[in-house]
Amino acid sequence: MDRKTLQLCRQVLETLEMVLSGEIDDDRLPILHVVEVEPAPDSTRMLVTISADIANTDFDPNEILMTLGEYADLLRMEVAAAIHRKKAPLLHFRFAPHANLPLEFGD
């Protein structure tokens, strides 16, 4: 992965982490944490790995992925504003609570 792609992944991660931590008024989002962002397969589409503090909640992984799907356009707009590029990457979400195989949801 080249330097610019790594930089973009880091910017997307930081932006999503900030937005999920409380910029959207939804109690389901602050429990989420961005673990990793990687090109899928290139910088036009990003695979975002999410984990959650679900031990003390009643949200299941599928509900978390559906919630992210509800906010996909807004999250992409926030990323676009933060990265200063002509086109924001499409965001594809994967939930990985543990070492289990991740569940996925995307555009």
Biopython code that builds the backbone (N, CA, C, O; Angstrom):
import numpy as np
from Bio.PDB.StructureBuilder import StructureBuilder

atoms = [
    (1, "MET", "N", (0.852, -1.169, 0.000)),
    (1, "MET", "CA", (0.000, 0.000, 0.000)),
    (1, "MET", "C", (0.901, 1.237, 0.000)),
    (1, "MET", "O", (1.856, 1.319, 0.773)),
    (2, "ASP", "N", (0.591, 2.187, -0.866)),
    (2, "ASP", "CA", (1.432, 3.382, -0.947)),
    (2, "ASP", "C", (1.108, 4.382, 0.169)),
    (2, "ASP", "O", (0.122, 4.226, 0.889)),
    (3, "ARG", "N", (1.936, 5.386, 0.297)),
    (3, "ARG", "CA", (1.829, 6.370, 1.376)),
    (3, "ARG", "C", (0.496, 7.119, 1.338)),
    (3, "ARG", "O", (-0.120, 7.337, 2.381)),
    (4, "LYS", "N", (0.046, 7.514, 0.147)),
    (4, "LYS", "CA", (-1.208, 8.270, 0.035)),
    (4, "LYS", "C", (-2.416, 7.421, 0.433)),
    (4, "LYS", "O", (-3.351, 7.917, 1.062)),
    (5, "THR", "N", (-2.390, 6.165, 0.070)),
    (5, "THR", "CA", (-3.484, 5.273, 0.452)),
    (5, "THR", "C", (-3.497, 5.054, 1.958)),
    (5, "THR", "O", (-4.559, 5.059, 2.581)),
    (6, "LEU", "N", (-2.325, 4.863, 2.539)),
    (6, "LEU", "CA", (-2.235, 4.727, 3.998)),
    (6, "LEU", "C", (-2.753, 5.977, 4.702)),
    (6, "LEU", "O", (-3.459, 5.887, 5.706)),
    (7, "GLN", "N", (-2.399, 7.135, 4.171)),
    (7, "GLN", "CA", (-2.852, 8.396, 4.750)),
    (7, "GLN", "C", (-4.377, 8.509, 4.660)),
    (7, "GLN", "O", (-5.027, 8.925, 5.618)),
    (8, "LEU", "N", (-4.940, 8.139, 3.515)),
    (8, "LEU", "CA", (-6.386, 8.185, 3.338)),
    (8, "LEU", "C", (-7.080, 7.244, 4.328)),
    (8, "LEU", "O", (-8.081, 7.615, 4.942)),
    (9, "CYS", "N", (-6.555, 6.043, 4.478)),
    (9, "CYS", "CA", (-7.136, 5.088, 5.427)),
    (9, "CYS", "C", (-7.134, 5.660, 6.844)),
    (9, "CYS", "O", (-8.120, 5.535, 7.570)),
    (10, "ARG", "N", (-6.042, 6.277, 7.225)),
    (10, "ARG", "CA", (-5.934, 6.875, 8.560)),
    (10, "ARG", "C", (-6.945, 8.014, 8.726)),
    (10, "ARG", "O", (-7.582, 8.130, 9.773)),
    (11, "GLN", "N", (-7.094, 8.861, 7.686)),
    (11, "GLN", "CA", (-8.051, 9.968, 7.751)),
    (11, "GLN", "C", (-9.488, 9.453, 7.869)),
    (11, "GLN", "O", (-10.286, 9.994, 8.634)),
    (12, "VAL", "N", (-9.804, 8.425, 7.119)),
    (12, "VAL", "CA", (-11.145, 7.841, 7.183)),
    (12, "VAL", "C", (-11.389, 7.260, 8.576)),
    (12, "VAL", "O", (-12.452, 7.473, 9.158)),
    (13, "LEU", "N", (-10.418, 6.535, 9.108)),
    (13, "LEU", "CA", (-10.541, 5.959, 10.444)),
    (13, "LEU", "C", (-10.786, 7.042, 11.490)),
    (13, "LEU", "O", (-11.711, 6.932, 12.295)),
    (14, "GLU", "N", (-9.972, 8.070, 11.478)),
    (14, "GLU", "CA", (-10.098, 9.141, 12.472)),
    (14, "GLU", "C", (-11.433, 9.866, 12.347)),
    (14, "GLU", "O", (-12.058, 10.194, 13.356)),
    (15, "THR", "N", (-11.869, 10.116, 11.129)),
    (15, "THR", "CA", (-13.142, 10.805, 10.914)),
    (15, "THR", "C", (-14.310, 9.963, 11.404)),
    (15, "THR", "O", (-15.181, 10.461, 12.117)),
    (16, "LEU", "N", (-14.332, 8.695, 11.026)),
    (16, "LEU", "CA", (-15.432, 7.829, 11.446)),
    (16, "LEU", "C", (-15.452, 7.647, 12.958)),
    (16, "LEU", "O", (-16.520, 7.647, 13.571)),
    (17, "GLU", "N", (-14.290, 7.495, 13.554)),
    (17, "GLU", "CA", (-14.221, 7.342, 15.014)),
    (17, "GLU", "C", (-14.813, 8.574, 15.699)),
    (17, "GLU", "O", (-15.551, 8.450, 16.677)),
    (18, "MET", "N", (-14.493, 9.748, 15.190)),
    (18, "MET", "CA", (-15.003, 10.991, 15.770)),
    (18, "MET", "C", (-16.527, 11.088, 15.598)),
    (18, "MET", "O", (-17.243, 11.425, 16.541)),
    (19, "VAL", "N", (-17.005, 10.795, 14.404)),
    (19, "VAL", "CA", (-18.438, 10.898, 14.128)),
    (19, "VAL", "C", (-19.227, 9.879, 14.951)),
    (19, "VAL", "O", (-20.270, 10.210, 15.515)),
    (20, "LEU", "N", (-18.737, 8.655, 15.019)),
    (20, "LEU", "CA", (-19.448, 7.618, 15.763)),
    (20, "LEU", "C", (-19.438, 7.864, 17.267)),
    (20, "LEU", "O", (-20.317, 7.380, 17.982)),
    (21, "SER", "N", (-18.457, 8.608, 17.746)),
    (21, "SER", "CA", (-18.345, 8.824, 19.192)),
    (21, "SER", "C", (-19.386, 9.790, 19.744)),
    (21, "SER", "O", (-19.491, 9.943, 20.961)),
    (22, "GLY", "N", (-20.150, 10.437, 18.891)),
    (22, "GLY", "CA", (-21.195, 11.281, 19.445)),
    (22, "GLY", "C", (-21.706, 12.398, 18.568)),
    (22, "GLY", "O", (-22.565, 13.163, 19.005)),
    (23, "GLU", "N", (-21.216, 12.526, 17.347)),
    (23, "GLU", "CA", (-21.692, 13.608, 16.479)),
    (23, "GLU", "C", (-23.067, 13.332, 15.889)),
    (23, "GLU", "O", (-23.736, 14.250, 15.415)),
    (24, "ILE", "N", (-23.490, 12.075, 15.914)),
    (24, "ILE", "CA", (-24.822, 11.703, 15.436)),
    (24, "ILE", "C", (-25.650, 11.343, 16.667)),
    (24, "ILE", "O", (-25.199, 10.593, 17.533)),
    (25, "ASP", "N", (-26.853, 11.881, 16.735)),
    (25, "ASP", "CA", (-27.715, 11.658, 17.894)),
    (25, "ASP", "C", (-28.404, 10.296, 17.791)),
    (25, "ASP", "O", (-29.574, 10.201, 17.418)),
    (26, "ASP", "N", (-27.656, 9.253, 18.127)),
    (26, "ASP", "CA", (-28.175, 7.892, 18.109)),
    (26, "ASP", "C", (-27.422, 7.112, 19.179)),
    (26, "ASP", "O", (-26.203, 6.960, 19.102)),
    (27, "ASP", "N", (-28.140, 6.626, 20.161)),
    (27, "ASP", "CA", (-27.517, 5.920, 21.288)),
    (27, "ASP", "C", (-26.814, 4.631, 20.885)),
    (27, "ASP", "O", (-26.013, 4.098, 21.654)),
    (28, "ARG", "N", (-27.100, 4.129, 19.703)),
    (28, "ARG", "CA", (-26.472, 2.881, 19.270)),
    (28, "ARG", "C", (-25.050, 3.089, 18.772)),
    (28, "ARG", "O", (-24.278, 2.131, 18.719)),
    (29, "LEU", "N", (-24.683, 4.307, 18.408)),
    (29, "LEU", "CA", (-23.386, 4.539, 17.769)),
    (29, "LEU", "C", (-22.199, 4.714, 18.714)),
    (29, "LEU", "O", (-21.109, 4.246, 18.384)),
    (30, "PRO", "N", (-22.348, 5.355, 19.861)),
    (30, "PRO", "CA", (-21.166, 5.559, 20.713)),
    (30, "PRO", "C", (-20.507, 4.278, 21.224)),
    (30, "PRO", "O", (-19.367, 4.318, 21.686)),
    (31, "ILE", "N", (-21.208, 3.137, 21.150)),
    (31, "ILE", "CA", (-20.582, 1.882, 21.577)),
    (31, "ILE", "C", (-19.639, 1.322, 20.511)),
    (31, "ILE", "O", (-18.920, 0.355, 20.763)),
    (32, "LEU", "N", (-19.641, 1.931, 19.316)),
    (32, "LEU", "CA", (-18.846, 1.419, 18.197)),
    (32, "LEU", "C", (-17.460, 2.044, 18.161)),
    (32, "LEU", "O", (-17.269, 3.203, 18.530)),
    (33, "HIS", "N", (-16.501, 1.250, 17.708)),
    (33, "HIS", "CA", (-15.120, 1.708, 17.563)),
    (33, "HIS", "C", (-14.588, 1.242, 16.216)),
    (33, "HIS", "O", (-14.810, 0.099, 15.816)),
    (34, "VAL", "N", (-13.894, 2.118, 15.527)),
    (34, "VAL", "CA", (-13.286, 1.759, 14.250)),
    (34, "VAL", "C", (-11.952, 1.086, 14.555)),
    (34, "VAL", "O", (-11.061, 1.693, 15.149)),
    (35, "VAL", "N", (-11.825, -0.154, 14.150)),
    (35, "VAL", "CA", (-10.623, -0.937, 14.406)),
    (35, "VAL", "C", (-9.603, -0.742, 13.296)),
    (35, "VAL", "O", (-8.406, -0.598, 13.548)),
    (36, "GLU", "N", (-10.100, -0.741, 12.058)),
    (36, "GLU", "CA", (-9.196, -0.694, 10.908)),
    (36, "GLU", "C", (-9.955, -0.195, 9.689)),
    (36, "GLU", "O", (-11.157, -0.424, 9.555)),
    (37, "VAL", "N", (-9.242, 0.487, 8.806)),
    (37, "VAL", "CA", (-9.776, 0.886, 7.503)),
    (37, "VAL", "C", (-8.735, 0.483, 6.475)),
    (37, "VAL", "O", (-7.554, 0.803, 6.611)),
    (38, "GLU", "N", (-9.185, -0.223, 5.447)),
    (38, "GLU", "CA", (-8.263, -0.660, 4.403)),
    (38, "GLU", "C", (-8.936, -0.561, 3.041)),
    (38, "GLU", "O", (-10.159, -0.665, 2.945)),
    (39, "PRO", "N", (-8.146, -0.361, 1.986)),
    (39, "PRO", "CA", (-8.715, -0.287, 0.639)),
    (39, "PRO", "C", (-9.330, -1.629, 0.241)),
    (39, "PRO", "O", (-8.803, -2.691, 0.574)),
    (40, "ALA", "N", (-10.455, -1.563, -0.478)),
    (40, "ALA", "CA", (-11.131, -2.796, -0.861)),
    (40, "ALA", "C", (-11.739, -2.670, -2.253)),
    (40, "ALA", "O", (-12.934, -2.385, -2.321)),
    (41, "PRO", "N", (-11.069, -2.846, -3.315)),
    (41, "PRO", "CA", (-9.670, -3.242, -3.469)),
    (41, "PRO", "C", (-8.706, -2.066, -3.580)),
    (41, "PRO", "O", (-7.489, -2.237, -3.511)),
    (42, "ASP", "N", (-9.278, -0.848, -3.754)),
    (42, "ASP", "CA", (-8.414, 0.330, -3.878)),
    (42, "ASP", "C", (-9.031, 1.471, -3.082)),
    (42, "ASP", "O", (-9.988, 1.260, -2.337)),
    (43, "SER", "N", (-8.495, 2.668, -3.230)),
    (43, "SER", "CA", (-8.938, 3.789, -2.394)),
    (43, "SER", "C", (-10.310, 4.351, -2.774)),
    (43, "SER", "O", (-10.783, 5.288, -2.129)),
    (44, "THR", "N", (-10.956, 3.806, -3.798)),
    (44, "THR", "CA", (-12.313, 4.249, -4.129)),
    (44, "THR", "C", (-13.356, 3.563, -3.252)),
    (44, "THR", "O", (-14.512, 3.983, -3.201)),
    (45, "ARG", "N", (-12.939, 2.515, -2.571)),
    (45, "ARG", "CA", (-13.830, 1.752, -1.689)),
    (45, "ARG", "C", (-13.033, 1.316, -0.472)),
    (45, "ARG", "O", (-11.956, 0.737, -0.606)),
    (46, "MET", "N", (-13.559, 1.593, 0.715)),
    (46, "MET", "CA", (-12.844, 1.275, 1.948)),
    (46, "MET", "C", (-13.612, 0.241, 2.766)),
    (46, "MET", "O", (-14.827, 0.337, 2.937)),
    (47, "LEU", "N", (-12.883, -0.739, 3.260)),
    (47, "LEU", "CA", (-13.430, -1.735, 4.170)),
    (47, "LEU", "C", (-13.167, -1.245, 5.588)),
    (47, "LEU", "O", (-12.015, -1.123, 6.006)),
    (48, "VAL", "N", (-14.230, -0.966, 6.318)),
    (48, "VAL", "CA", (-14.138, -0.410, 7.668)),
    (48, "VAL", "C", (-14.500, -1.509, 8.659)),
    (48, "VAL", "O", (-15.631, -1.996, 8.677)),
    (49, "THR", "N", (-13.530, -1.895, 9.482)),
    (49, "THR", "CA", (-13.769, -2.911, 10.499)),
    (49, "THR", "C", (-14.182, -2.218, 11.789)),
    (49, "THR", "O", (-13.482, -1.340, 12.294)),
    (50, "ILE", "N", (-15.325, -2.628, 12.307)),
    (50, "ILE", "CA", (-15.929, -2.024, 13.492)),
    (50, "ILE", "C", (-16.000, -3.066, 14.604)),
    (50, "ILE", "O", (-16.277, -4.239, 14.355)),
    (51, "SER", "N", (-15.747, -2.624, 15.826)),
    (51, "SER", "CA", (-16.022, -3.459, 16.993)),
    (51, "SER", "C", (-16.954, -2.665, 17.896)),
    (51, "SER", "O", (-17.195, -1.480, 17.666)),
    (52, "ALA", "N", (-17.471, -3.321, 18.918)),
    (52, "ALA", "CA", (-18.420, -2.633, 19.803)),
    (52, "ALA", "C", (-18.267, -3.115, 21.230)),
    (52, "ALA", "O", (-17.848, -4.242, 21.495)),
    (53, "ASP", "N", (-18.619, -2.223, 22.140)),
    (53, "ASP", "CA", (-18.715, -2.580, 23.551)),
    (53, "ASP", "C", (-20.097, -3.190, 23.749)),
    (53, "ASP", "O", (-21.006, -2.541, 24.266)),
    (54, "ILE", "N", (-20.243, -4.442, 23.332)),
    (54, "ILE", "CA", (-21.581, -5.044, 23.358)),
    (54, "ILE", "C", (-21.830, -5.900, 24.585)),
    (54, "ILE", "O", (-22.930, -6.430, 24.745)),
    (55, "ALA", "N", (-20.846, -6.051, 25.454)),
    (55, "ALA", "CA", (-21.047, -6.866, 26.647)),
    (55, "ALA", "C", (-22.175, -6.315, 27.513)),
    (55, "ALA", "O", (-22.918, -7.076, 28.133)),
    (56, "ASN", "N", (-22.300, -5.003, 27.552)),
    (56, "ASN", "CA", (-23.312, -4.383, 28.403)),
    (56, "ASN", "C", (-24.499, -3.850, 27.617)),
    (56, "ASN", "O", (-25.252, -3.017, 28.121)),
    (57, "THR", "N", (-24.672, -4.318, 26.397)),
    (57, "THR", "CA", (-25.792, -3.841, 25.589)),
    (57, "THR", "C", (-26.592, -5.023, 25.071)),
    (57, "THR", "O", (-26.166, -6.172, 25.186)),
    (58, "ASP", "N", (-27.735, -4.738, 24.509)),
    (58, "ASP", "CA", (-28.546, -5.800, 23.927)),
    (58, "ASP", "C", (-28.559, -5.728, 22.405)),
    (58, "ASP", "O", (-29.434, -6.317, 21.769)),
    (59, "PHE", "N", (-27.595, -5.011, 21.806)),
    (59, "PHE", "CA", (-27.504, -4.924, 20.352)),
    (59, "PHE", "C", (-26.794, -6.157, 19.808)),
    (59, "PHE", "O", (-25.790, -6.598, 20.368)),
    (60, "ASP", "N", (-27.312, -6.708, 18.727)),
    (60, "ASP", "CA", (-26.602, -7.817, 18.096)),
    (60, "ASP", "C", (-25.820, -7.296, 16.889)),
    (60, "ASP", "O", (-26.104, -6.204, 16.396)),
    (61, "PRO", "N", (-24.846, -8.060, 16.413)),
    (61, "PRO", "CA", (-24.004, -7.602, 15.299)),
    (61, "PRO", "C", (-24.793, -7.221, 14.052)),
    (61, "PRO", "O", (-24.455, -6.245, 13.383)),
    (62, "ASN", "N", (-25.829, -7.971, 13.733)),
    (62, "ASN", "CA", (-26.629, -7.639, 12.549)),
    (62, "ASN", "C", (-27.326, -6.299, 12.713)),
    (62, "ASN", "O", (-27.435, -5.533, 11.755)),
    (63, "GLU", "N", (-27.799, -6.010, 13.921)),
    (63, "GLU", "CA", (-28.435, -4.719, 14.172)),
    (63, "GLU", "C", (-27.417, -3.592, 14.036)),
    (63, "GLU", "O", (-27.735, -2.526, 13.510)),
    (64, "ILE", "N", (-26.205, -3.823, 14.506)),
    (64, "ILE", "CA", (-25.149, -2.816, 14.389)),
    (64, "ILE", "C", (-24.850, -2.531, 12.920)),
    (64, "ILE", "O", (-24.718, -1.372, 12.525)),
    (65, "LEU", "N", (-24.744, -3.577, 12.117)),
    (65, "LEU", "CA", (-24.475, -3.384, 10.691)),
    (65, "LEU", "C", (-25.641, -2.682, 9.993)),
    (65, "LEU", "O", (-25.427, -1.855, 9.107)),
    (66, "MET", "N", (-26.862, -3.005, 10.386)),
    (66, "MET", "CA", (-28.024, -2.325, 9.807)),
    (66, "MET", "C", (-28.030, -0.844, 10.200)),
    (66, "MET", "O", (-28.371, 0.017, 9.390)),
    (67, "THR", "N", (-27.654, -0.560, 11.436)),
    (67, "THR", "CA", (-27.577, 0.829, 11.892)),
    (67, "THR", "C", (-26.547, 1.598, 11.081)),
    (67, "THR", "O", (-26.805, 2.725, 10.658)),
    (68, "LEU", "N", (-25.387, 1.000, 10.862)),
    (68, "LEU", "CA", (-24.366, 1.649, 10.041)),
    (68, "LEU", "C", (-24.880, 1.871, 8.625)),
    (68, "LEU", "O", (-24.582, 2.891, 8.003)),
    (69, "GLY", "N", (-25.645, 0.926, 8.123)),
    (69, "GLY", "CA", (-26.240, 1.084, 6.802)),
    (69, "GLY", "C", (-27.192, 2.267, 6.733)),
    (69, "GLY", "O", (-27.250, 2.965, 5.720)),
    (70, "GLU", "N", (-27.943, 2.496, 7.816)),
    (70, "GLU", "CA", (-28.855, 3.640, 7.873)),
    (70, "GLU", "C", (-28.105, 4.960, 7.762)),
    (70, "GLU", "O", (-28.623, 5.931, 7.209)),
    (71, "TYR", "N", (-26.893, 4.994, 8.286)),
    (71, "TYR", "CA", (-26.104, 6.224, 8.313)),
    (71, "TYR", "C", (-24.991, 6.254, 7.263)),
    (71, "TYR", "O", (-24.147, 7.150, 7.289)),
    (72, "ALA", "N", (-24.978, 5.296, 6.349)),
    (72, "ALA", "CA", (-23.877, 5.187, 5.384)),
    (72, "ALA", "C", (-23.671, 6.468, 4.577)),
    (72, "ALA", "O", (-22.534, 6.905, 4.402)),
    (73, "ASP", "N", (-24.741, 7.070, 4.089)),
    (73, "ASP", "CA", (-24.600, 8.298, 3.294)),
    (73, "ASP", "C", (-24.050, 9.446, 4.133)),
    (73, "ASP", "O", (-23.177, 10.188, 3.683)),
    (74, "LEU", "N", (-24.559, 9.589, 5.347)),
    (74, "LEU", "CA", (-24.075, 10.644, 6.235)),
    (74, "LEU", "C", (-22.607, 10.422, 6.603)),
    (74, "LEU", "O", (-21.819, 11.367, 6.620)),
    (75, "LEU", "N", (-22.247, 9.182, 6.894)),
    (75, "LEU", "CA", (-20.853, 8.879, 7.232)),
    (75, "LEU", "C", (-19.936, 9.180, 6.049)),
    (75, "LEU", "O", (-18.836, 9.704, 6.225)),
    (76, "ARG", "N", (-20.390, 8.848, 4.855)),
    (76, "ARG", "CA", (-19.585, 9.129, 3.661)),
    (76, "ARG", "C", (-19.444, 10.634, 3.440)),
    (76, "ARG", "O", (-18.380, 11.096, 3.026)),
    (77, "MET", "N", (-20.497, 11.402, 3.708)),
    (77, "MET", "CA", (-20.415, 12.864, 3.587)),
    (77, "MET", "C", (-19.418, 13.434, 4.592)),
    (77, "MET", "O", (-18.655, 14.341, 4.259)),
    (78, "GLU", "N", (-19.416, 12.917, 5.804)),
    (78, "GLU", "CA", (-18.465, 13.373, 6.818)),
    (78, "GLU", "C", (-17.034, 13.059, 6.392)),
    (78, "GLU", "O", (-16.131, 13.875, 6.574)),
    (79, "VAL", "N", (-16.834, 11.880, 5.828)),
    (79, "VAL", "CA", (-15.507, 11.505, 5.328)),
    (79, "VAL", "C", (-15.108, 12.438, 4.194)),
    (79, "VAL", "O", (-13.973, 12.912, 4.155)),
    (80, "ALA", "N", (-16.026, 12.707, 3.272)),
    (80, "ALA", "CA", (-15.730, 13.594, 2.142)),
    (80, "ALA", "C", (-15.297, 14.974, 2.625)),
    (80, "ALA", "O", (-14.357, 15.555, 2.084)),
    (81, "ALA", "N", (-15.973, 15.494, 3.631)),
    (81, "ALA", "CA", (-15.626, 16.817, 4.159)),
    (81, "ALA", "C", (-14.250, 16.816, 4.815)),
    (81, "ALA", "O", (-13.543, 17.823, 4.786)),
    (82, "ALA", "N", (-13.876, 15.700, 5.398)),
    (82, "ALA", "CA", (-12.610, 15.632, 6.131)),
    (82, "ALA", "C", (-11.399, 15.366, 5.244)),
    (82, "ALA", "O", (-10.297, 15.812, 5.562)),
    (83, "ILE", "N", (-11.582, 14.653, 4.145)),
    (83, "ILE", "CA", (-10.411, 14.234, 3.363)),
    (83, "ILE", "C", (-10.070, 15.171, 2.213)),
    (83, "ILE", "O", (-8.992, 15.055, 1.630)),
    (84, "HIS", "N", (-10.957, 16.091, 1.874)),
    (84, "HIS", "CA", (-10.682, 17.083, 0.829)),
    (84, "HIS", "C", (-10.294, 16.438, -0.502)),
    (84, "HIS", "O", (-9.261, 16.768, -1.086)),
    (85, "ARG", "N", (-11.124, 15.527, -0.968)),
    (85, "ARG", "CA", (-10.927, 14.899, -2.272)),
    (85, "ARG", "C", (-12.178, 15.098, -3.106)),
    (85, "ARG", "O", (-13.259, 15.365, -2.581)),
    (86, "LYS", "N", (-12.014, 14.964, -4.411)),
    (86, "LYS", "CA", (-13.157, 15.138, -5.306)),
    (86, "LYS", "C", (-14.240, 14.098, -5.030)),
    (86, "LYS", "O", (-15.430, 14.411, -5.028)),
    (87, "LYS", "N", (-13.816, 12.867, -4.800)),
    (87, "LYS", "CA", (-14.768, 11.789, -4.544)),
    (87, "LYS", "C", (-14.401, 11.078, -3.250)),
    (87, "LYS", "O", (-13.248, 10.706, -3.031)),
    (88, "ALA", "N", (-15.386, 10.899, -2.413)),
    (88, "ALA", "CA", (-15.172, 10.142, -1.177)),
    (88, "ALA", "C", (-15.291, 8.656, -1.496)),
    (88, "ALA", "O", (-16.074, 8.268, -2.362)),
    (89, "PRO", "N", (-14.527, 7.833, -0.810)),
    (89, "PRO", "CA", (-14.631, 6.392, -1.054)),
    (89, "PRO", "C", (-15.969, 5.842, -0.562)),
    (89, "PRO", "O", (-16.557, 6.362, 0.386)),
    (90, "LEU", "N", (-16.432, 4.795, -1.215)),
    (90, "LEU", "CA", (-17.588, 4.061, -0.710)),
    (90, "LEU", "C", (-17.146, 3.344, 0.555)),
    (90, "LEU", "O", (-16.002, 2.902, 0.654)),
    (91, "LEU", "N", (-18.041, 3.227, 1.515)),
    (91, "LEU", "CA", (-17.702, 2.589, 2.780)),
    (91, "LEU", "C", (-18.410, 1.244, 2.884)),
    (91, "LEU", "O", (-19.629, 1.155, 2.738)),
    (92, "HIS", "N", (-17.641, 0.220, 3.134)),
    (92, "HIS", "CA", (-18.155, -1.136, 3.320)),
    (92, "HIS", "C", (-17.816, -1.524, 4.754)),
    (92, "HIS", "O", (-16.647, -1.491, 5.138)),
    (93, "PHE", "N", (-18.817, -1.891, 5.554)),
    (93, "PHE", "CA", (-18.600, -2.151, 6.973)),
    (93, "PHE", "C", (-18.521, -3.642, 7.268)),
    (93, "PHE", "O", (-19.222, -4.463, 6.675)),
    (94, "ARG", "N", (-17.648, -3.952, 8.197)),
    (94, "ARG", "CA", (-17.468, -5.323, 8.676)),
    (94, "ARG", "C", (-17.434, -5.242, 10.195)),
    (94, "ARG", "O", (-16.740, -4.400, 10.764)),
    (95, "PHE", "N", (-18.180, -6.113, 10.842)),
    (95, "PHE", "CA", (-18.214, -6.135, 12.301)),
    (95, "PHE", "C", (-17.374, -7.302, 12.795)),
    (95, "PHE", "O", (-17.586, -8.442, 12.381)),
    (96, "ALA", "N", (-16.437, -7.029, 13.661)),
    (96, "ALA", "CA", (-15.561, -8.066, 14.201)),
    (96, "ALA", "C", (-15.493, -7.940, 15.720)),
    (96, "ALA", "O", (-14.600, -7.271, 16.241)),
    (97, "PRO", "N", (-16.423, -8.573, 16.438)),
    (97, "PRO", "CA", (-16.437, -8.452, 17.888)),
    (97, "PRO", "C", (-15.267, -9.163, 18.551)),
    (97, "PRO", "O", (-14.779, -8.723, 19.592)),
    (98, "HIS", "N", (-14.822, -10.242, 17.963)),
    (98, "HIS", "CA", (-13.734, -11.044, 18.526)),
    (98, "HIS", "C", (-12.921, -11.594, 17.366)),
    (98, "HIS", "O", (-12.870, -10.995, 16.292)),
    (99, "ALA", "N", (-12.299, -12.713, 17.583)),
    (99, "ALA", "CA", (-11.531, -13.357, 16.517)),
    (99, "ALA", "C", (-12.439, -14.139, 15.572)),
    (99, "ALA", "O", (-11.957, -14.791, 14.646)),
    (100, "ASN", "N", (-13.745, -14.079, 15.800)),
    (100, "ASN", "CA", (-14.692, -14.775, 14.931)),
    (100, "ASN", "C", (-14.659, -14.171, 13.535)),
    (100, "ASN", "O", (-14.141, -13.074, 13.328)),
    (101, "LEU", "N", (-15.209, -14.893, 12.600)),
    (101, "LEU", "CA", (-15.314, -14.335, 11.258)),
    (101, "LEU", "C", (-16.208, -13.111, 11.294)),
    (101, "LEU", "O", (-17.261, -13.132, 11.931)),
    (102, "PRO", "N", (-15.803, -12.043, 10.619)),
    (102, "PRO", "CA", (-16.598, -10.816, 10.654)),
    (102, "PRO", "C", (-17.888, -10.938, 9.857)),
    (102, "PRO", "O", (-17.971, -11.678, 8.877)),
    (103, "LEU", "N", (-18.884, -10.196, 10.302)),
    (103, "LEU", "CA", (-20.113, -10.022, 9.548)),
    (103, "LEU", "C", (-19.947, -8.768, 8.721)),
    (103, "LEU", "O", (-19.289, -7.828, 9.166)),
    (104, "GLU", "N", (-20.529, -8.722, 7.513)),
    (104, "GLU", "CA", (-20.294, -7.583, 6.631)),
    (104, "GLU", "C", (-21.577, -6.942, 6.155)),
    (104, "GLU", "O", (-22.624, -7.582, 6.059)),
    (105, "PHE", "N", (-21.465, -5.646, 5.858)),
    (105, "PHE", "CA", (-22.547, -4.864, 5.266)),
    (105, "PHE", "C", (-21.892, -3.769, 4.454)),
    (105, "PHE", "O", (-20.926, -3.166, 4.921)),
    (106, "GLY", "N", (-22.376, -3.488, 3.263)),
    (106, "GLY", "CA", (-21.758, -2.420, 2.474)),
    (106, "GLY", "C", (-22.665, -1.876, 1.410)),
    (106, "GLY", "O", (-23.807, -2.303, 1.241)),
    (107, "ASP", "N", (-22.109, -0.902, 0.686)),
    (107, "ASP", "CA", (-22.835, -0.243, -0.402)),
    (107, "ASP", "C", (-23.025, -1.185, -1.560)),
    (107, "ASP", "O", (-23.617, -0.808, -2.572)),
]
sb = StructureBuilder()
sb.init_structure("model")
sb.init_model(0)
sb.init_chain("A")
sb.init_seg("    ")
for serial, (resi, resn, name, xyz) in enumerate(atoms, 1):
    if name == "N":
        sb.init_residue(resn, " ", resi, " ")
    sb.init_atom(name, np.array(xyz, "f"), 0.0, 1.0, " ", f" {name:<3s}", serial, name[0])
structure = sb.get_structure()
